[in-house]
Amino acid sequence: MGQSPISVAIPTLDRGPVLVATIESLLAQNEAEEILVVDQTPAHTLEIAARLSAWHEKGAIRWLRLPEPSIPHAMNVALREAAGDVVLFLDDDIVPGEGLVAS
């Protein structure tokens, strides 16, 4: 990941392809120390699950699965798990502008 002491946290529920597009954009910028995806989706399609799993396995993201949806709980999990000095919460459906995390 990038040089920033910032952890990006993305709480998500049932967003599939939109979530993947958001993560791809963030990975391309390579600005965050880590990207935490706090996923409350009961089950993804095989394609989405394979993409998230592959990113997780190679260390591009940390894919944390939660059994029940709760945005406050997901945010608290992200805060506890984050390695960065700062946690930047982002929606799962954004197209981040260049330099978002660095800003």
Phi and psi in degrees as a GROMACS rama.xvg file:
@    title "Ramachandran Plot"
@    xaxis  label "Phi"
@    yaxis  label "Psi"
@TYPE xy
-76.1341  -171.021  GLY-2
-91.514  -8.06175  GLN-3
-75.6852  142.373  SER-4
-81.9356  31.6092  PRO-5
-106.522  130.078  ILE-6
-97.8278  128.346  SER-7
-92.7902  128.139  VAL-8
-116.426  129.85  ALA-9
-125.305  96.773  ILE-10
-71.9916  137.408  PRO-11
-145.904  152.946  THR-12
-151.435  116.574  LEU-13
56.3545  43.6026  ASP-14
-108.849  -16.638  ARG-15
40.9657  -111.818  GLY-16
-59.3745  -34.5675  PRO-17
-65.5242  -42.9556  VAL-18
-60.6846  -45.4872  LEU-19
-59.1702  -43.402  VAL-20
-62.6643  -41.1054  ALA-21
-62.5626  -46.0867  THR-22
-63.1209  -43.2788  ILE-23
-57.3771  -43.3603  GLU-24
-62.6039  -43.3508  SER-25
-67.5362  -40.655  LEU-26
-64.6569  -36.2067  LEU-27
-63.98  -31.5685  ALA-28
-77.3523  -27.8013  GLN-29
50.8126  47.1091  ASN-30
-108.649  -21.9041  GLU-31
-93.4832  149.814  ALA-32
-63.8301  -38.8344  GLU-33
-155.568  159.2  GLU-34
-120.784  116.103  ILE-35
-99.8014  121.861  LEU-36
-106.799  109.088  VAL-37
-97.8284  98.2403  VAL-38
-99.4089  122.536  ASP-39
-109.475  11.0722  GLN-40
-73.435  126.494  THR-41
-58.8088  -44.2064  PRO-42
-157.287  130.681  ALA-43
-94.0193  164.871  HIS-44
-63.1411  160.847  THR-45
-59.1362  -39.4202  LEU-46
-63.9462  -46.6882  GLU-47
-66.6716  -45.465  ILE-48
-59.8843  -40.5522  ALA-49
-65.5058  -39.8313  ALA-50
-65.861  -48.0826  ARG-51
-62.6807  -42.9534  LEU-52
-63.1194  -42.5536  SER-53
-63.3487  -44.8874  ALA-54
-60.7607  -43.4317  TRP-55
-62.0906  -46.3577  HIS-56
-62.4094  -35.5436  GLU-57
-89.7789  1.04943  LYS-58
84.1992  11.8022  GLY-59
-73.2339  -33.5073  ALA-60
-137.276  165.38  ILE-61
-112.086  114.661  ARG-62
-99.4081  103.786  TRP-63
-103.174  124.093  LEU-64
-101.37  135.203  ARG-65
-118.608  140.842  LEU-66
-75.9888  -25.375  PRO-67
-133.411  139.449  GLU-68
-72.9622  132.346  PRO-69
-166.255  110.791  SER-70
-61.7073  -42.7997  ILE-71
-62.1535  -39.7681  PRO-72
-65.3615  -43.6727  HIS-73
-60.5482  -41.2605  ALA-74
-67.2384  -39.828  MET-75
-65.1705  -39.6449  ASN-76
-60.9394  -44.8487  VAL-77
-60.1394  -43.5582  ALA-78
-61.9405  -41.3573  LEU-79
-68.5023  -37.172  ARG-80
-86.3946  -17.5771  GLU-81
-63.488  138.55  ALA-82
-95.7771  -21.2368  ALA-83
-74.045  161.834  GLY-84
-70.9645  -27.2027  ASP-85
-128.434  142.217  VAL-86
-113.174  121.844  VAL-87
-104.902  111.973  LEU-88
-84.8402  130.078  PHE-89
-126.14  148.588  LEU-90
-68.6755  157.373  ASP-91
-83.343  2.84303  ASP-92
-126.883  30.9788  ASP-93
-97.2093  160.105  ILE-94
-114.677  99.1523  VAL-95
-68.9258  134.578  PRO-96
-70.1368  154.75  GLY-97
-57.301  129.592  GLU-98
84.3886  8.76987  GLY-99
-54.4139  -52.6934  LEU-100
-68.7729  -41.2994  VAL-101
-63.689  -31.8589  ALA-102
